[in-house]
Amino acid sequence: MNPIKKDNSWRYITLAAAAMLMITTGARQAQGLFVFPISGSTGVSIVAISFTMAVGQFMWGVAQPVAGACADRFGFTPVLIGGVLLLAVGTALTPFFTSSFGLVVTIGILSAIGSGAGSFSVMIGALAQRLAPKERATASGLITGGGSFGQFLFAPITQGLISTWGWMGAMWSLGAIALLALPLVKPILGPARHGGTLGDAGRGMKATLRSAFGNPSYLLLHGSFLTCGFHIAFLVTHLPGEVDLCGLPASVASWSLGIIGLSNIAGSFAAGWMLNHFRGKYILFGMYGSRTLLILLYLAAPKNEWTFYLMAIGLGFSWLGTAPPTAGVVGKLFGTRYLATLYGLTMLSHQTGAFFGAWLGGLAFAHYGNYLWMWYADALFAAVAALLNLPIREPRVERAAVPA
């Protein structure tokens, strides 16, 4: 009997990765709660802080293919440790550099790159080389659920820290909390048991990249993920501002972000389960399409706290649930040897869209005094993202594993 089939260590590896992603993602996703406090304390405009958050979204995306390529070449350990340290340092330095330029450096570059180096692409790439094919879909859903739980956990904690100690004290606290991810690196990185799939056998990184960017299905994934990034970054950055415009307390925003994270735990687990039964492109179509309907329902609904909470439940189900099927399709198309790099590049497209979602939200607020046109754009782009997935030529089953 194959001993790998009786090996349950994948569960411990997966839980450690989920816990690490909970910290690196949770600390980053709560940053939208700092926009108004930083502006009120420092005099830096909402537009300037929105641009800082936009740069952070983009640099988080830039970090992922670079970190993925470094991990594929030199190993995952130094990449993950360096990412955690950079996230902690960038967060802790933010209160000391409160000019527009200083905020770009600390929030937009340092902490964003650190978070990106310890985020989805590197984590999923590490696990794909350590888990059997039948374990990967479930594992990707579990670690994405960890990131979602981080958002649920960190949003109310961060709001409480801001209310108690001010935004500076909250930043220092988050920097210290980020260091808790360091002990989780070792349990994640056991020996690779599964070196890849037939899709990457005998290929180097350059050949794999040429094949990927010559494949229309891979480019369609980039397009849908770009619009997904626009949607998520707009909400993460500007939902607190939308709540404030509706005359509701700041706690509604923090709890809405937390509910999104909690709901996405179920969505991520469901995505992992569905990947073992349905093709990823149809899962993505359903998730993006549901966002369009939910945004339109929000626009038509009365703006009270229950509207925000119900919207958070609905949107949360697909929030980060798009990550497992996107990574799954990439793995089916090209194998797992360079999955950290290839999925990292799709995350760069995601975060390019996120740059515009965060930045244009600030410009819309400054010009119109509200976010109405951003909501319309958000609904349109979610519909486009859904449609882009249908022409993808995805294999029906995952390719067989090649012995390491």
C-alpha positions as CSV (number, residue, x, y, z in Angstrom):
1,M,0.0,0.0,0.0
2,N,1.2,3.5,-0.8
3,P,2.3,5.1,2.5
4,I,1.4,8.5,1.2
5,K,-2.3,7.6,1.3
6,K,-2.1,7.0,5.1
7,D,-0.1,10.2,5.8
8,N,-2.2,12.8,7.5
9,S,0.6,15.3,7.9
10,W,-1.0,17.4,5.1
11,R,-3.6,18.5,7.6
12,Y,-1.0,20.0,10.0
13,I,0.9,21.6,7.1
14,T,-2.4,23.1,5.9
15,L,-3.5,24.4,9.3
16,A,-0.1,26.1,9.8
17,A,-0.3,27.7,6.4
18,A,-3.9,28.9,7.2
19,A,-2.8,30.3,10.5
20,M,0.1,32.2,8.9
21,L,-2.2,33.6,6.1
22,M,-4.7,34.6,8.9
23,I,-2.0,37.0,10.2
24,T,-0.5,38.3,7.0
25,T,-3.9,38.8,5.3
26,G,-5.8,40.0,8.4
27,A,-3.3,42.7,9.2
28,R,-3.4,44.0,5.6
29,Q,-7.2,43.8,5.1
30,A,-7.9,45.9,8.1
31,Q,-5.9,48.9,6.8
32,G,-9.0,50.6,5.4
33,L,-10.0,51.4,8.9
34,F,-7.1,53.7,9.2
35,V,-8.0,56.0,6.3
36,F,-10.2,58.5,8.2
37,P,-8.2,58.4,11.5
38,I,-4.9,59.1,9.7
39,S,-6.4,61.9,7.7
40,G,-8.0,63.5,10.8
41,S,-4.8,63.3,12.8
42,T,-2.2,64.3,10.2
43,G,-4.1,66.5,7.7
44,V,-3.1,64.2,4.8
45,S,-6.1,64.2,2.4
46,I,-8.4,61.3,1.8
47,V,-7.2,61.3,-1.9
48,A,-3.5,61.0,-0.8
49,I,-4.2,58.2,1.7
50,S,-6.4,56.4,-0.9
51,F,-3.4,56.6,-3.3
52,T,-1.2,55.2,-0.6
53,M,-3.6,52.3,-0.1
54,A,-3.7,51.9,-3.9
55,V,0.1,51.7,-4.1
56,G,-0.1,49.1,-1.3
57,Q,-2.6,47.0,-3.3
58,F,-0.3,47.1,-6.4
59,M,2.9,46.4,-4.5
60,W,1.2,43.5,-2.7
61,G,0.6,42.1,-6.2
62,V,4.1,42.9,-7.5
63,A,5.6,41.1,-4.5
64,Q,3.8,37.8,-5.2
65,P,5.3,36.7,-8.6
66,V,8.7,38.0,-7.5
67,A,8.4,36.1,-4.1
68,G,7.0,33.1,-6.0
69,A,9.9,33.1,-8.4
70,C,12.4,33.5,-5.5
71,A,10.7,30.6,-3.6
72,D,10.7,28.4,-6.7
73,R,14.4,29.1,-7.2
74,F,15.9,29.4,-3.7
75,G,13.3,27.9,-1.4
76,F,10.3,29.0,0.5
77,T,11.8,29.5,4.0
78,P,13.8,32.7,3.4
79,V,10.9,34.2,1.5
80,L,8.3,33.6,4.2
81,I,10.5,34.8,7.0
82,G,11.6,37.9,5.1
83,G,8.0,38.7,4.3
84,V,6.8,38.5,7.9
85,L,9.7,40.7,9.1
86,L,9.1,43.3,6.4
87,L,5.3,43.4,7.2
88,A,6.1,44.0,10.9
89,V,8.7,46.7,10.3
90,G,6.6,48.6,7.7
91,T,3.6,48.6,10.0
92,A,5.5,49.6,13.1
93,L,7.3,52.5,11.2
94,T,4.1,54.0,9.8
95,P,3.4,56.4,12.8
96,F,6.9,57.9,12.4
97,F,6.4,58.8,8.7
98,T,3.1,60.6,8.4
99,S,3.6,62.7,5.3
100,S,2.1,61.5,2.0
101,F,5.4,60.2,0.8
102,G,6.2,58.6,4.2
103,L,2.9,56.7,4.1
104,V,3.5,55.5,0.6
105,V,6.9,54.1,1.8
106,T,5.6,52.4,4.9
107,I,2.1,51.3,4.1
108,G,2.3,51.3,0.3
109,I,5.7,49.6,-0.1
110,L,7.2,48.0,3.0
111,S,4.2,46.4,4.7
112,A,2.6,45.6,1.3
113,I,5.6,43.7,0.0
114,G,6.0,41.9,3.3
115,S,2.4,40.8,3.3
116,G,2.6,39.7,-0.4
117,A,5.7,37.6,0.3
118,G,3.7,35.6,2.9
119,S,0.5,35.5,0.9
120,F,-1.6,33.2,-1.3
121,S,0.7,32.5,-4.3
122,V,3.8,31.6,-2.2
123,M,1.6,29.6,0.3
124,I,-0.3,27.7,-2.4
125,G,2.9,27.0,-4.3
126,A,4.6,25.6,-1.2
127,L,1.6,23.3,-0.4
128,A,1.1,22.2,-4.0
129,Q,4.6,20.6,-3.9
130,R,4.0,19.0,-0.6
131,L,0.5,17.6,-1.1
132,A,-1.0,14.9,-3.2
133,P,-3.3,16.0,-6.0
134,K,-6.4,14.9,-4.2
135,E,-5.4,17.0,-1.1
136,R,-4.6,20.2,-3.0
137,A,-8.2,21.5,-3.6
138,T,-9.3,21.0,0.0
139,A,-6.0,22.5,1.3
140,S,-6.3,25.6,-0.9
141,G,-9.8,26.1,0.4
142,L,-8.6,25.7,4.0
143,I,-5.7,28.2,3.7
144,T,-7.9,30.7,2.0
145,G,-10.4,30.3,4.8
146,G,-7.5,31.1,7.1
147,G,-7.0,34.4,5.3
148,S,-10.8,35.0,5.6
149,F,-10.8,34.3,9.3
150,G,-7.9,36.8,9.7
151,Q,-10.2,39.5,8.2
152,F,-13.0,38.5,10.5
153,L,-10.7,38.6,13.5
154,F,-8.5,41.6,12.7
155,A,-11.3,44.1,11.7
156,P,-13.0,44.4,15.1
157,I,-9.7,44.1,16.9
158,T,-8.2,46.8,14.9
159,Q,-11.2,49.1,15.3
160,G,-11.0,48.5,19.1
161,L,-7.3,49.3,19.1
162,I,-7.9,52.5,17.2
163,S,-10.7,53.5,19.6
164,T,-8.6,52.7,22.7
165,W,-5.0,53.7,21.8
166,G,-5.5,55.8,18.6
167,W,-4.3,54.9,15.2
168,M,-0.6,55.0,16.1
169,G,-1.0,52.6,19.0
170,A,-3.0,50.3,16.7
171,M,-0.3,50.3,14.1
172,W,2.4,49.4,16.6
173,S,0.2,46.6,18.0
174,L,-0.4,45.2,14.5
175,G,3.3,45.2,13.8
176,A,3.9,43.2,17.0
177,I,1.1,40.8,16.1
178,A,2.6,40.1,12.7
179,L,5.7,38.6,14.3
180,L,3.5,35.8,15.6
181,A,3.6,34.3,12.1
182,L,7.3,33.5,12.4
183,P,7.0,30.2,14.4
184,L,4.6,29.0,11.7
185,V,7.1,28.9,8.9
186,K,8.8,25.6,10.0
187,P,5.6,23.5,10.2
188,I,4.6,24.6,6.7
189,L,7.8,23.6,5.0
190,G,8.3,20.0,5.3
191,P,10.0,18.0,2.5
192,A,8.3,18.2,-0.9
193,R,6.5,14.9,-1.5
194,H,5.0,15.7,-4.9
195,G,7.4,17.4,-7.3
196,G,4.8,18.5,-9.9
197,T,2.5,17.2,-12.6
198,L,2.8,16.2,-16.2
199,G,2.1,19.8,-17.2
200,D,5.5,20.9,-15.9
201,A,7.7,17.9,-16.5
202,G,10.9,18.7,-18.2
203,R,10.3,22.5,-18.5
204,G,12.3,25.3,-17.0
205,M,10.7,28.5,-15.7
206,K,11.3,30.5,-18.9
207,A,9.7,27.9,-21.1
208,T,6.7,27.6,-18.7
209,L,6.2,31.4,-18.7
210,R,6.3,31.5,-22.6
211,S,3.7,28.7,-22.7
212,A,1.5,30.4,-20.2
213,F,1.4,33.8,-21.8
214,G,0.8,32.2,-25.2
215,N,-2.3,30.4,-23.7
216,P,-5.6,32.4,-24.1
217,S,-7.1,30.6,-21.1
218,Y,-4.3,31.9,-18.8
219,L,-4.8,35.5,-20.2
220,L,-8.6,35.2,-19.5
221,L,-7.8,34.3,-15.9
222,H,-5.7,37.4,-15.7
223,G,-8.5,39.5,-17.0
224,S,-11.1,38.2,-14.6
225,F,-8.8,38.4,-11.7
226,L,-8.0,42.1,-12.5
227,T,-11.6,43.0,-12.3
228,C,-11.9,41.0,-9.1
229,G,-9.1,43.1,-7.6
230,F,-10.9,46.3,-8.4
231,H,-14.0,45.1,-6.6
232,I,-12.2,43.9,-3.4
233,A,-9.9,46.9,-3.0
234,F,-12.6,49.4,-3.5
235,L,-14.7,47.8,-0.7
236,V,-11.8,47.1,1.7
237,T,-10.5,50.7,1.4
238,H,-13.8,52.7,1.1
239,L,-16.4,50.7,2.9
240,P,-15.7,52.7,6.1
241,G,-16.2,55.9,4.2
242,E,-19.5,54.6,2.7
243,V,-20.7,53.7,6.2
244,D,-19.8,57.2,7.4
245,L,-21.7,58.8,4.5
246,C,-24.8,56.8,5.5
247,G,-24.6,58.3,9.0
248,L,-23.8,55.0,10.7
249,P,-21.2,54.4,13.4
250,A,-17.7,53.2,12.5
251,S,-18.4,49.9,14.2
252,V,-20.8,49.0,11.4
253,A,-17.8,49.2,9.0
254,S,-15.5,47.1,11.1
255,W,-18.2,44.5,11.8
256,S,-19.1,44.4,8.1
257,L,-15.5,43.7,7.2
258,G,-15.4,41.1,9.9
259,I,-18.6,39.4,8.6
260,I,-17.2,39.4,5.1
261,G,-14.2,37.4,6.5
262,L,-16.3,35.1,8.5
263,S,-18.7,34.4,5.6
264,N,-15.8,33.8,3.3
265,I,-14.5,31.0,5.5
266,A,-17.6,29.0,4.4
267,G,-17.1,30.3,0.8
268,S,-13.5,29.1,0.8
269,F,-14.3,25.7,2.2
270,A,-17.1,25.4,-0.4
271,A,-14.8,26.4,-3.2
272,G,-12.3,23.7,-2.1
273,W,-15.1,21.1,-2.0
274,M,-16.5,22.2,-5.4
275,L,-13.1,21.9,-7.0
276,N,-13.3,18.2,-6.5
277,H,-16.6,18.0,-8.3
278,F,-16.9,20.9,-10.8
279,R,-14.6,22.7,-13.2
280,G,-13.0,25.8,-11.7
281,K,-14.2,28.2,-14.5
282,Y,-17.8,27.5,-13.7
283,I,-17.2,28.1,-10.0
284,L,-15.6,31.4,-10.9
285,F,-18.5,32.4,-13.2
286,G,-21.0,31.8,-10.3
287,M,-19.0,33.7,-7.8
288,Y,-18.4,36.8,-9.9
289,G,-22.0,36.8,-11.2
290,S,-23.3,36.7,-7.6
291,R,-21.3,39.8,-6.8
292,T,-23.0,41.7,-9.6
293,L,-26.5,40.9,-8.2
294,L,-25.5,41.7,-4.6
295,I,-24.2,45.1,-5.5
296,L,-27.3,46.0,-7.5
297,L,-29.4,44.8,-4.5
298,Y,-27.4,47.0,-2.2
299,L,-27.9,50.1,-4.3
300,A,-31.7,49.5,-4.2
301,A,-31.8,48.8,-0.5
302,P,-32.3,51.3,2.4
303,K,-28.9,52.2,3.9
304,N,-29.1,50.9,7.4
305,E,-26.7,48.6,9.4
306,W,-28.6,45.4,8.4
307,T,-28.2,46.2,4.8
308,F,-24.4,46.3,5.3
309,Y,-24.4,43.2,7.3
310,L,-26.5,41.2,4.8
311,M,-24.4,42.5,1.9
312,A,-21.3,41.4,3.9
313,I,-22.6,37.9,4.3
314,G,-23.4,37.6,0.5
315,L,-20.2,39.2,-0.8
316,G,-18.1,37.4,1.8
317,F,-19.1,34.0,0.4
318,S,-17.1,34.8,-2.8
319,W,-14.6,37.3,-1.3
320,L,-11.4,35.2,-1.3
321,G,-13.2,32.1,-2.6
322,T,-12.0,32.9,-6.1
323,A,-8.4,32.1,-5.1
324,P,-8.7,28.2,-4.9
325,P,-10.4,27.8,-8.3
326,T,-8.1,30.3,-10.0
327,A,-5.0,28.5,-8.6
328,G,-6.6,25.2,-9.5
329,V,-7.1,26.1,-13.1
330,V,-3.5,27.4,-13.4
331,G,-2.3,24.1,-11.8
332,K,-4.3,22.0,-14.3
333,L,-3.0,24.0,-17.3
334,F,0.7,24.2,-16.4
335,G,1.4,21.9,-13.4
336,T,2.6,22.8,-10.0
337,R,6.4,23.1,-10.3
338,Y,6.1,26.9,-11.0
339,L,2.7,27.4,-9.6
340,A,4.0,30.0,-7.1
341,T,5.3,32.1,-10.0
342,L,2.3,31.6,-12.4
343,Y,-0.3,32.2,-9.7
344,G,1.7,35.1,-8.4
345,L,1.4,36.7,-11.8
346,T,-2.3,36.3,-11.8
347,M,-2.3,38.0,-8.4
348,L,-0.3,40.9,-9.9
349,S,-3.2,41.4,-12.4
350,H,-5.6,41.2,-9.5
351,Q,-3.7,43.9,-7.6
352,T,-3.4,46.1,-10.7
353,G,-7.2,46.2,-10.6
354,A,-7.0,46.7,-6.9
355,F,-4.8,49.8,-7.4
356,F,-7.5,51.4,-9.4
357,G,-10.3,50.3,-7.1
358,A,-8.6,51.9,-4.1
359,W,-7.3,55.1,-5.9
360,L,-10.4,55.8,-8.0
361,G,-12.6,55.4,-5.0
362,G,-10.8,58.3,-3.3
363,L,-11.0,60.4,-6.4
364,A,-14.7,59.7,-6.7
365,F,-15.3,60.7,-3.1
366,A,-13.3,64.0,-3.6
367,H,-15.1,64.9,-6.8
368,Y,-18.7,63.8,-6.2
369,G,-18.8,63.5,-2.4
370,N,-20.0,59.9,-2.6
371,Y,-19.2,56.6,-4.2
372,L,-22.2,56.0,-6.4
373,W,-20.4,55.8,-9.7
374,M,-17.8,53.4,-8.2
375,W,-20.7,51.1,-7.2
376,Y,-21.9,51.1,-10.8
377,A,-18.4,50.4,-12.1
378,D,-18.0,47.7,-9.5
379,A,-21.2,45.9,-10.6
380,L,-20.2,46.1,-14.3
381,F,-16.7,44.8,-13.7
382,A,-18.0,41.9,-11.6
383,A,-20.2,40.9,-14.6
384,V,-17.3,41.2,-17.0
385,A,-15.2,39.0,-14.7
386,A,-17.9,36.3,-14.7
387,L,-18.2,36.2,-18.5
388,L,-14.4,36.1,-19.1
389,N,-14.2,32.7,-17.4
390,L,-16.6,30.9,-19.7
391,P,-14.3,30.5,-22.7
392,I,-11.4,29.1,-20.6
393,R,-10.3,25.7,-21.9
394,E,-9.9,23.9,-18.6
395,P,-9.0,20.2,-18.4
396,R,-11.8,18.2,-16.9
397,V,-9.5,16.4,-14.4
398,E,-6.2,17.2,-12.9
399,R,-3.2,15.6,-14.6
400,A,-1.6,12.6,-12.9
401,A,1.3,13.2,-10.6
402,V,4.9,12.3,-11.6
403,P,6.9,10.6,-8.9
404,A,9.4,13.0,-7.3
